[in-house]
Amino acid sequence: MKSLMFAIAVSAALAAPARALSPEAEAFVRKAGLDPASAAVRLADADGTIDTTYRGDQKSFSLESLALEKAKNGVNAFVTTRNFIHKLEADFRGTPIPKTGYDGLYLTTEQRTLVARKIIES
C-alpha cells in the first residue's frame, strides 16, 4: 500500500506542470551524469526550492540553483536526498537511508526530524 502511495506521489509530480530546468541547468545535470528526463531528476526538480538552515543560517537550494553553480556533488546529492525523503514519507519502515549520495543539507528542518527518527528507530 505504501509503495502504491509513493507511485501515486511520483506520478502526480510528473503529471504536474513541469518546472523545466533551464537549458544551462539541464546541460549541467547531464554533465553530472544524470538524465534530466528521468523520474528521479524530475521529482527532485518538482520539489522546487528547499528552505532550510545550515549552521544556523537560512539557506535555500534547488536543483536549478545547484546546477547553475556547477555543483556536481550537490546536484547528485540533491536528487538522491529528495527522492529518499519522498520514499521515506510514503513508507517509513520500508525505506532505508541511502548508503551513498545522501546529504541532509537538502532537507527541510521538519524532514531532518523525520530522518533523525528513522535513525533512532533503525
RAHUZI-V729682 format. One record per residue. N is the residue number from 1. RES is the residue in three letters. D_LAST is the distance of its C-alpha to the last C-alpha in whole Angstrom. Layout:
BEGIN
n = <N,N>
res = <RES,RES>
d_last = <D_LAST,D_LAST>
END
This chain:
BEGIN
n = <1,2,3,4,5,6,7,8,9,10,11,12,13,14,15,16,17,18,19,20,21,22,23,24,25,26,27,28,29,30,31,32,33,34,35,36,37,38,39,40,41,42,43,44,45,46,47,48,49,50,51,52,53,54,55,56,57,58,59,60,61,62,63,64,65,66,67,68,69,70,71,72,73,74,75,76,77,78,79,80,81,82,83,84,85,86,87,88,89,90,91,92,93,94,95,96,97,98,99,100,101,102,103,104,105,106,107,108,109,110,111,112,113,114,115,116,117,118,119,120,121,122>
res = <MET,LYS,SER,LEU,MET,PHE,ALA,ILE,ALA,VAL,SER,ALA,ALA,LEU,ALA,ALA,PRO,ALA,ARG,ALA,LEU,SER,PRO,GLU,ALA,GLU,ALA,PHE,VAL,ARG,LYS,ALA,GLY,LEU,ASP,PRO,ALA,SER,ALA,ALA,VAL,ARG,LEU,ALA,ASP,ALA,ASP,GLY,THR,ILE,ASP,THR,THR,TYR,ARG,GLY,ASP,GLN,LYS,SER,PHE,SER,LEU,GLU,SER,LEU,ALA,LEU,GLU,LYS,ALA,LYS,ASN,GLY,VAL,ASN,ALA,PHE,VAL,THR,THR,ARG,ASN,PHE,ILE,HIS,LYS,LEU,GLU,ALA,ASP,PHE,ARG,GLY,THR,PRO,ILE,PRO,LYS,THR,GLY,TYR,ASP,GLY,LEU,TYR,LEU,THR,THR,GLU,GLN,ARG,THR,LEU,VAL,ALA,ARG,LYS,ILE,ILE,GLU,SER>
d_last = <21,19,20,23,22,21,24,26,25,25,29,30,29,31,34,34,37,35,35,37,36,39,41,40,36,36,38,36,33,35,35,32,31,30,32,33,33,30,28,25,28,29,26,25,29,29,27,30,29,26,27,25,25,25,26,27,29,29,29,29,28,29,29,33,33,31,33,36,35,35,31,30,27,26,27,25,22,23,23,20,18,20,19,16,16,18,16,13,15,17,14,11,9,11,11,9,10,13,14,17,19,17,18,17,21,21,19,21,20,19,17,15,14,12,10,10,9,6,5,6,4,0>
END
